[in-house]
């Protein structure tokens, strides 16, 4: 009985150590970084975010598109152009192809 208990204890230590090593490997691996470029006649606005394991690319792209449109609208407001309803218009323009936008990922 004592031998079995020692064996199980040693096994649990080995498994805990192996799990800790796996966590360190995952933490050491750089996250893939994705960038959404929004292009129009006035220049380029960027939004970036790391793509963590388990993150849905479609959800990330949606968030980055929203951030890019918010930056574009802030620039329009700063330039004195009307920005009321701008984020919604920007997303509609992206969907219609009036504005160019694309997501690219690297790393990881």
Residue frames as qw, qx, qy, qz and C-alpha x, y, z in Angstrom:
[[0.000, 0.885, 0.466, 0.000, 0.00, 0.00, 0.00],
 [0.309, -0.798, 0.104, 0.507, 2.82, 2.40, 0.92],
 [0.419, -0.130, 0.601, 0.668, 4.60, 1.66, -2.37],
 [0.216, 0.620, 0.660, 0.364, 1.45, 2.40, -4.33],
 [0.142, -0.932, -0.257, 0.210, 0.97, 5.70, -2.47],
 [0.380, -0.598, 0.334, 0.621, 4.57, 6.72, -3.23],
 [0.381, 0.178, 0.695, 0.583, 4.12, 5.74, -6.86],
 [0.102, 0.801, 0.561, 0.183, 0.94, 7.81, -7.17],
 [0.256, -0.881, -0.041, 0.395, 2.62, 10.76, -5.45],
 [0.407, -0.358, 0.510, 0.668, 5.61, 10.56, -7.82],
 [0.299, 0.429, 0.715, 0.465, 3.28, 10.26, -10.79],
 [0.008, -0.911, -0.410, 0.045, 1.26, 13.31, -9.70],
 [0.321, -0.745, 0.193, 0.551, 4.49, 15.33, -9.32],
 [0.399, -0.067, 0.652, 0.641, 5.65, 14.27, -12.78],
 [0.194, 0.652, 0.660, 0.318, 2.32, 15.21, -14.34],
 [0.144, -0.929, -0.215, 0.264, 2.27, 18.56, -12.55],
 [0.376, -0.553, 0.382, 0.638, 5.81, 19.29, -13.75],
 [0.351, 0.212, 0.714, 0.567, 4.93, 18.30, -17.32],
 [0.079, 0.830, 0.543, 0.098, 1.87, 20.56, -17.23],
 [0.248, -0.859, 0.012, 0.448, 3.96, 23.47, -15.95],
 [0.399, -0.265, 0.557, 0.678, 6.42, 22.97, -18.80],
 [0.261, 0.514, 0.704, 0.416, 3.60, 23.01, -21.35],
 [0.062, -0.925, -0.348, 0.139, 2.22, 26.24, -19.87],
 [0.340, -0.679, 0.256, 0.599, 5.68, 27.85, -20.10],
 [0.381, 0.065, 0.676, 0.628, 5.98, 26.82, -23.76],
 [0.132, 0.740, 0.615, 0.238, 2.57, 28.32, -24.54],
 [0.202, -0.919, -0.147, 0.305, 3.41, 31.52, -22.66],
 [0.424, -0.486, 0.405, 0.648, 6.77, 31.82, -24.42],
 [0.398, 0.354, 0.665, 0.524, 5.28, 31.51, -27.90],
 [0.052, 0.217, -0.005, -0.975, 4.57, 34.96, -29.34],
 [0.458, 0.552, 0.605, -0.345, 0.95, 35.61, -30.15],
 [0.384, 0.380, 0.568, 0.621, 0.06, 36.05, -33.78],
 [0.016, 0.510, 0.187, -0.839, -0.55, 39.74, -34.47],
 [0.337, 0.570, 0.667, 0.341, -3.26, 40.83, -36.85],
 [0.065, -0.355, 0.011, 0.932, -3.61, 44.23, -38.41],
 [0.373, 0.689, 0.620, 0.037, -6.63, 45.69, -40.12],
 [0.235, -0.169, 0.239, 0.927, -5.83, 48.29, -42.77],
 [0.297, 0.773, 0.524, -0.200, -8.51, 50.75, -43.75],
 [0.340, -0.125, 0.367, 0.857, -7.72, 52.61, -46.95],
 [0.311, 0.825, 0.462, -0.093, -9.52, 55.48, -48.57],
 [0.482, 0.736, 0.096, 0.466, -8.55, 58.55, -50.58],
 [0.211, -0.917, 0.169, -0.293, -7.32, 60.37, -47.47],
 [0.057, 0.610, -0.745, 0.263, -4.75, 57.80, -46.35],
 [0.669, -0.052, -0.742, -0.002, -4.51, 54.76, -44.18],
 [0.495, -0.548, 0.363, -0.568, -5.80, 54.11, -40.67],
 [0.530, 0.168, -0.829, 0.066, -4.69, 51.02, -38.80],
 [0.711, -0.481, 0.249, -0.448, -5.99, 48.94, -35.96],
 [0.490, 0.347, -0.793, 0.103, -3.94, 46.07, -34.49],
 [0.727, -0.438, 0.309, -0.429, -4.51, 43.32, -31.96],
 [0.060, -0.364, 0.929, 0.017, -2.83, 40.05, -30.99],
 [0.793, -0.014, -0.389, -0.469, -4.57, 36.90, -32.12],
 [0.379, -0.412, 0.749, -0.355, -4.59, 34.68, -29.04],
 [0.144, -0.006, -0.975, -0.167, -5.12, 30.92, -29.28],
 [0.033, 0.480, 0.847, -0.228, -8.83, 30.24, -29.40],
 [0.170, 0.535, 0.109, -0.820, -9.69, 33.71, -30.72],
 [0.577, 0.563, 0.587, 0.077, -12.12, 33.69, -33.62],
 [0.367, -0.041, 0.329, 0.869, -10.59, 35.55, -36.59],
 [0.018, -0.613, -0.567, -0.550, -13.99, 36.78, -37.77],
 [0.403, -0.835, -0.355, 0.120, -14.70, 38.32, -34.35],
 [0.518, -0.456, 0.094, 0.718, -11.23, 39.87, -34.28],
 [0.271, 0.243, 0.468, 0.805, -11.69, 41.31, -37.77],
 [0.170, -0.780, -0.523, -0.299, -15.05, 42.78, -36.78],
 [0.484, -0.773, -0.182, 0.368, -13.47, 44.44, -33.73],
 [0.481, -0.255, 0.272, 0.794, -10.52, 45.75, -35.75],
 [0.156, 0.510, 0.545, 0.647, -12.86, 47.11, -38.45],
 [0.295, -0.867, -0.398, -0.058, -14.78, 48.98, -35.76],
 [0.535, -0.622, 0.024, 0.570, -11.55, 50.38, -34.27],
 [0.414, 0.063, 0.423, 0.804, -10.30, 51.46, -37.70],
 [0.008, -0.696, -0.518, -0.498, -13.60, 53.24, -38.40],
 [0.426, -0.838, -0.272, 0.206, -13.48, 54.95, -35.00],
 [0.515, -0.389, 0.192, 0.739, -9.98, 56.24, -35.79],
 [0.253, 0.347, 0.522, 0.737, -11.14, 57.46, -39.19],
 [0.188, -0.813, -0.485, -0.260, -14.11, 59.24, -37.64],
 [0.503, -0.722, -0.121, 0.459, -11.94, 60.85, -34.96],
 [0.435, -0.122, 0.339, 0.825, -9.66, 62.17, -37.70],
 [0.065, 0.572, 0.557, 0.599, -12.66, 63.55, -39.60],
 [0.352, -0.853, -0.383, 0.043, -13.96, 65.25, -36.47],
 [0.529, -0.538, 0.063, 0.653, -10.54, 66.76, -35.78],
 [0.319, 0.097, 0.464, 0.821, -10.42, 68.06, -39.35],
 [0.232, 0.284, 0.181, -0.912, -13.77, 69.79, -38.81],
 [0.393, -0.047, -0.690, -0.606, -15.84, 67.52, -41.04],
 [0.721, -0.266, 0.101, -0.632, -19.18, 66.24, -39.77],
 [0.180, 0.261, -0.943, 0.104, -18.79, 63.00, -37.88],
 [0.617, -0.019, 0.442, -0.651, -22.36, 62.33, -36.77],
 [0.915, 0.207, 0.227, -0.261, -23.17, 58.70, -37.52],
 [0.304, 0.725, -0.593, -0.172, -19.68, 58.25, -38.94],
 [0.297, -0.331, 0.894, -0.052, -18.80, 54.84, -37.43],
 [0.667, 0.330, 0.626, -0.234, -21.96, 53.25, -38.81],
 [0.570, 0.773, -0.083, -0.265, -21.45, 54.88, -42.24],
 [0.027, 0.677, -0.725, -0.122, -17.83, 53.76, -42.27],
 [0.463, -0.098, 0.877, -0.078, -18.77, 50.12, -41.66],
 [0.672, 0.571, 0.400, -0.250, -21.46, 50.30, -44.36],
 [0.385, 0.825, -0.340, -0.234, -18.91, 51.79, -46.78],
 [0.194, -0.477, 0.855, 0.063, -16.50, 48.96, -45.97],
 [0.591, 0.182, 0.770, -0.156, -19.18, 46.34, -46.58],
 [0.613, 0.720, 0.225, -0.235, -20.17, 47.94, -49.88],
 [0.782, 0.159, 0.251, 0.548, -16.56, 48.16, -51.08],
 [0.168, 0.951, 0.081, 0.246, -16.51, 51.97, -51.15],
 [0.238, -0.822, 0.504, -0.113, -13.65, 51.87, -48.64],
 [0.754, 0.296, -0.583, 0.061, -10.88, 49.32, -48.86],
 [0.511, -0.612, 0.489, -0.352, -10.17, 47.23, -45.80],
 [0.851, 0.159, -0.500, -0.021, -8.27, 44.02, -45.17],
 [0.673, -0.652, 0.327, -0.122, -6.89, 42.04, -42.27],
 [0.698, 0.451, -0.533, 0.157, -3.42, 40.51, -42.37],
 [0.775, -0.604, 0.161, -0.089, -1.79, 38.38, -39.68],
 [0.592, 0.546, -0.532, 0.261, 1.84, 37.54, -38.94],
 [0.130, -0.504, 0.698, -0.492, 3.88, 35.88, -36.23],
 [0.789, -0.173, 0.376, -0.454, 2.83, 33.11, -33.87]]
